[in-house]
Amino acid sequence: MTALAETPACTDVDAVVAQLAPVLPVVGHDTPAPLVDGRRVPYANLDVAASAPALQAVADRVTRTLPLYASVHRGAGYLSQVSTSLYETARRTIGEFVGARDDDATLIVRNTTDALNLLAGCLPAADDGEPGRVLVLDVEHHANFLPWQRSARATVLTGRETAAATVAALRDELAAGAAVGHGYALLAVTGASNVTGEVLPVADLVEAAHAVGTRVLLDGAQLVPHRRFSLAETGVDYLAFSGHKTYAPFGAGVLVGRRDWLDAGTPYLAGGGAVRSVRVDGTEWHDGPARHEAGSPNVLGAVALAAACEALADVDADALRGHEDALRRRLVGGLEAIEGVEVVRLWPDAADAVGVVTFTVSGYEPGQVAAYLSAEHGIGVRDGRFCAHPLLSRLGYGAGAVRSSVGVGTAGEEVERLVAAVGALVADGPQARYDVVDGLWIVVDDPRPVPEGSGLEGLLATAGPGGDEAFGCLPEDA
Ligand SMILES: Cc1ncc(COP(=O)(O)O)c(C=O)c1O
């Protein structure tokens, strides 16, 4: 590992940040990652915005719940009743964590994408009988873009140079629609950008939308795991987020919000559990969450997510934010101090930003930077266009960028390693040789073993001795 003194722009404050411990323990924090030089180092997971590792508390809860697991909602057996209770209690815990109002519905779905597709299917038609109108920004993740493009009359507003100007443009568009009788049913907006982490002022958005009778959907995928959020306090009408980004990777996601549209909408899935009665000539559907949760529910996913919500709620909100702010500042400051590194920004006046920092390195393709960070430093980041093609194109990053992201399980030392590794790339170049195979950057003659059955064996067809060794049998550090 590079010594602190060698990392770009390392000040006394940076040295303190480098010592920061994770706020909460996560599973796999010390998992060894093999390097091309034969060493192995603790894996630095700086890709938590894509999928976050499980909190230890979540893993423990799942382990404790497994012996209690049985069928839900239908079984008369003791464990069926216990499991039903666990599922419904988890629903309440999750709803409370995001400040659901008494009459809100909390639906357990698969992920944010699922939640947004579900809501799109419940969007009321406009007065002319055509699909309802929805206003979105071009900064959205595709999950908060494509459902509206497909199921609604979507208007895409180009984000402006500042957060204030973006909110003003949204306000103008909402008012203009209402003035000509084409009011928007919904403003669907991200809680935090999955590209820059930046946050728009939710209170202003809600005020502008509600002033003309438009509801607000917040895509909370990147916000909820990193900031306290309350539907009741903000007035946001609908919130979607994912368990796997909230340190509970057990297949559950959530849609919470106003019941009326959900109860009037076509059931998302047709099947058992969503119906009161079925006749050959017609069906009576439930209302409430059951209406959209046909099939056997994901009890363990819901329990896991509830455990994550409890663990996050137990952390002091300022401590949670302070930890991520410090890591983010060090990432931005350290990366920007390296010649040829550019940090992607949307809004210089953004009042807040979660721990997502996206950058480019002059002279290197994003895929090569990501491959280098993994192969030579054991650091996991994401490269590409982050399911935000319209935004990346508008900002001039059509070829993609590299995204690093942090969370409650991130240590300062991991951020320091990334800054040092990018600095070393710019100063000395990569030590291994890289090439593109089937559109993917790989190490030429990659000697690293890959986990058996990972599907990566084919990619590393040229791997040297040890290339097919099981991951658990790595030689000790040289
Ligand atoms: C802002 C945002 N919205 C939606 C999604 C989609 O989340 P999921 O893949 O869990 O459905 C993501 C995923 O990266 C995201 O970052």
The ligand as a Tripos MOL2 file, in Angstrom:
@<TRIPOS>MOLECULE
LIG
   16    16     1     0     0
SMALL
NO_CHARGES

@<TRIPOS>ATOM
      1 C1        -30.7030    6.3590   -8.7140 C.3       1 LIG1
      2 C2        -31.0160    4.9320   -9.0600 C.ar      1 LIG1
      3 N1        -32.2640    4.6060   -9.3690 N.ar      1 LIG1
      4 C3        -32.6160    3.3470   -9.6680 C.ar      1 LIG1
      5 C4        -31.6880    2.3420   -9.6920 C.ar      1 LIG1
      6 C5        -32.1170    0.9550  -10.0130 C.3       1 LIG1
      7 O1        -31.9860    0.1790   -8.8460 O.3       1 LIG1
      8 P1        -32.2160   -1.3800   -8.9130 P.3       1 LIG1
      9 O2        -31.1990   -1.9220   -9.8430 O.co2     1 LIG1
     10 O3        -31.9960   -1.8100   -7.5070 O.co2     1 LIG1
     11 O4        -33.5880   -1.5950   -9.3830 O.co2     1 LIG1
     12 C6        -30.3580    2.6330   -9.4040 C.ar      1 LIG1
     13 C7        -29.3310    1.5890   -9.4770 C.2       1 LIG1
     14 O5        -28.1550    1.8150   -9.5960 O.2       1 LIG1
     15 C8        -30.0200    3.9560   -9.0630 C.ar      1 LIG1
     16 O6        -28.7630    4.2860   -8.7430 O.3       1 LIG1
@<TRIPOS>BOND
     1     1     2 1
     2     2     3 ar
     3     2    15 ar
     4     3     4 ar
     5     4     5 ar
     6     5     6 1
     7     5    12 ar
     8     6     7 1
     9     7     8 1
    10     8     9 2
    11     8    10 1
    12     8    11 1
    13    12    13 1
    14    12    15 ar
    15    13    14 2
    16    15    16 1
@<TRIPOS>SUBSTRUCTURE
     1 LIG1         1 GROUP 0 **** ****
